[in-house]
Amino acid sequence: MARESCFVLDCSLYTDSIVKLIQAFHQIGWSCFGDQKAFLPLHDDDHYDWQTLPITDEELLSLIAEKQACGELCGVILCHQHSDAGVSLLARNTKEVQLNTGINRKTVCGDFTDAS
């Protein structure tokens, strides 16, 4: 039996930029993993065609900004610096940001997601 866990956040009072939102996550310990960045490419037509490529942070943020300007679904994989837990961040805008917690999901009390 599979279990999923996700959080939907409204960050629109903080910023209207997904790039600034990703930078804020970076400031609290969440970032892309190493030199390989996992993201949804430009003009993928919402096919969730995740790609992992050795691009710089600047290239990734530029891609995210361009996707948001085109009204496309932005997606990036973030991992926490003090664990191997990760999230996929998906958003078209900052009013509805989805964090899916399925990457190396930790559990408590059996099979419940440890959201801490």
C-alpha positions as CSV (number, residue, x, y, z in Angstrom):
1,M,0.0,0.0,0.0
2,A,1.5,3.3,-1.1
3,R,1.1,6.5,1.0
4,E,1.6,10.0,-0.3
5,S,2.1,13.2,1.6
6,C,2.0,16.7,0.3
7,F,1.6,20.2,1.6
8,V,0.0,23.0,-0.4
9,L,1.3,26.5,0.6
10,D,0.1,30.0,-0.2
11,C,3.2,32.0,-0.3
12,S,1.7,34.9,-2.3
13,L,2.0,37.3,0.7
14,Y,5.7,36.7,0.8
15,T,6.5,37.0,-3.0
16,D,5.1,36.5,-6.4
17,S,8.3,35.0,-7.7
18,I,8.9,31.3,-7.6
19,V,12.7,32.0,-7.9
20,K,12.6,34.1,-4.7
21,L,10.6,31.3,-3.0
22,I,13.2,28.7,-4.0
23,Q,15.9,31.1,-2.7
24,A,14.1,31.4,0.6
25,F,14.0,27.6,0.9
26,H,17.7,27.5,0.2
27,Q,18.3,30.0,3.1
28,I,16.6,27.5,5.6
29,G,18.6,24.5,4.4
30,W,16.8,23.2,1.3
31,S,18.6,23.1,-2.0
32,C,19.1,21.2,-5.2
33,F,21.2,18.1,-4.8
34,G,24.9,18.6,-5.7
35,D,25.9,19.5,-9.2
36,Q,23.0,17.5,-10.7
37,K,19.7,19.5,-10.7
38,A,16.4,17.7,-11.1
39,F,13.7,19.9,-12.7
40,L,10.9,20.2,-15.1
41,P,12.3,21.5,-18.4
42,L,11.0,24.5,-20.4
43,H,8.0,23.8,-22.7
44,D,7.4,20.2,-21.3
45,D,3.6,20.7,-21.7
46,D,2.9,19.4,-18.2
47,H,4.1,15.9,-19.0
48,Y,6.2,15.8,-15.8
49,D,9.2,15.0,-17.9
50,W,11.7,15.4,-15.1
51,Q,15.3,16.0,-16.2
52,T,18.5,15.7,-14.2
53,L,21.4,17.7,-15.6
54,P,24.6,19.3,-14.4
55,I,23.5,23.0,-14.6
56,T,24.4,25.8,-12.3
57,D,22.1,27.4,-9.7
58,E,21.9,30.5,-11.9
59,E,20.9,28.5,-14.9
60,L,18.2,26.7,-12.9
61,L,16.8,29.9,-11.5
62,S,16.8,31.5,-14.9
63,L,14.9,28.5,-16.3
64,I,12.4,28.6,-13.4
65,A,11.8,32.4,-14.0
66,E,11.2,31.7,-17.8
67,K,8.8,28.9,-17.0
68,Q,6.8,31.1,-14.6
69,A,6.8,33.9,-17.2
70,C,5.3,31.5,-19.7
71,G,2.7,30.3,-17.2
72,E,4.2,26.8,-17.1
73,L,4.3,24.4,-14.2
74,C,7.6,24.9,-12.4
75,G,9.2,21.9,-10.7
76,V,12.4,21.3,-8.8
77,I,13.7,18.7,-6.5
78,L,15.0,20.0,-3.1
79,C,16.9,18.1,-0.5
80,H,17.5,19.1,3.1
81,Q,21.2,19.7,3.9
82,H,21.1,17.7,7.2
83,S,19.3,14.6,5.9
84,D,18.6,12.7,2.7
85,A,15.0,13.7,2.8
86,G,13.7,15.6,-0.1
87,V,10.6,17.2,-1.7
88,S,9.4,18.0,-5.2
89,L,8.3,21.6,-5.3
90,L,5.6,22.2,-8.0
91,A,4.0,25.6,-8.7
92,R,2.7,27.8,-11.5
93,N,2.6,30.8,-9.1
94,T,3.2,31.4,-5.4
95,K,-0.5,31.3,-4.4
96,E,-0.5,27.5,-4.7
97,V,2.9,25.8,-4.1
98,Q,2.8,22.0,-3.7
99,L,5.5,20.2,-1.7
100,N,5.4,16.4,-2.2
101,T,7.4,14.7,0.5
102,G,8.1,11.3,-1.2
103,I,11.9,11.5,-1.6
104,N,13.5,9.3,1.1
105,R,10.3,9.7,3.1
106,K,10.8,9.2,6.8
107,T,8.0,7.5,8.8
108,V,6.8,7.4,12.4
109,C,4.2,5.2,14.1
110,G,4.3,2.7,11.4
111,D,3.8,4.2,8.0
112,F,2.9,7.9,8.7
113,T,5.1,10.6,7.2
114,D,7.4,12.3,9.7
115,A,6.7,15.9,8.7
116,S,9.2,17.3,11.1
